[in-house]
Amino acid sequence: MNGQYRKDIYPGLEVDIILKKDQRSGARTRGIVQAILTGSAFHSRGIKVRLEDGQVGRVAGSSPV
């Protein structure tokens, strides 16, 4: 799962995201999805989410919790 389809993302899912400040390096941050911020069904750079700790970024991958 690469995080480009909204149907694959849901609150409570553990995901790796790329924060805006880390886009150049590609560094990933792991956390639990609190809210989905992207409204469209597909986004080429990844669905934007807010993690439970408040960080916002685009999903780069996930694993079931």
C-alpha positions in Angstrom: 0.0 0.0 0.0 1.6 3.3 -1.1 -0.9 5.8 0.4 -2.2 7.2 -2.9 -5.8 6.0 -2.5 -8.1 7.4 0.2 -10.1 4.2 0.5 -6.9 2.5 2.0 -6.5 5.1 4.8 -8.6 5.2 8.0 -8.4 6.6 11.5 -6.4 4.3 13.8 -4.1 3.0 11.0 -0.4 3.1 11.7 1.3 4.9 8.7 4.6 6.4 7.6 4.2 10.0 6.5 6.5 12.5 4.9 6.3 15.9 6.5 6.5 19.1 4.4 9.9 19.9 5.9 11.2 16.4 5.0 10.1 16.3 1.3 13.6 16.8 -0.1 15.2 14.2 2.1 12.3 11.7 2.1 12.6 11.1 5.8 9.6 9.3 7.2 7.6 9.8 10.4 5.6 7.0 11.9 2.3 7.5 13.7 -1.4 6.7 14.0 -3.9 8.5 11.7 -6.3 10.8 13.5 -7.9 12.5 10.5 -7.8 12.3 6.7 -7.3 15.8 5.2 -7.3 15.0 1.4 -10.9 15.1 0.0 -10.2 13.4 -3.3 -10.2 9.6 -3.8 -6.6 9.6 -5.3 -3.5 11.8 -4.9 -0.3 11.1 -6.8 2.0 12.3 -3.9 0.0 10.5 -1.2 -3.1 11.2 0.9 -2.6 14.0 3.4 -3.4 13.0 7.0 -3.1 14.4 10.6 -1.5 12.0 13.1 -2.7 11.7 16.7 0.3 13.8 17.8 -0.8 16.6 15.5 1.8 16.3 12.8 0.5 16.6 9.2 2.0 15.0 6.1 1.4 12.7 3.1 1.1 8.9 3.6 4.2 7.1 2.2 3.2 3.6 3.4 1.3 1.8 6.1 0.8 -1.3 8.1 -2.3 -2.6 9.9 -2.4 -2.0 13.7 
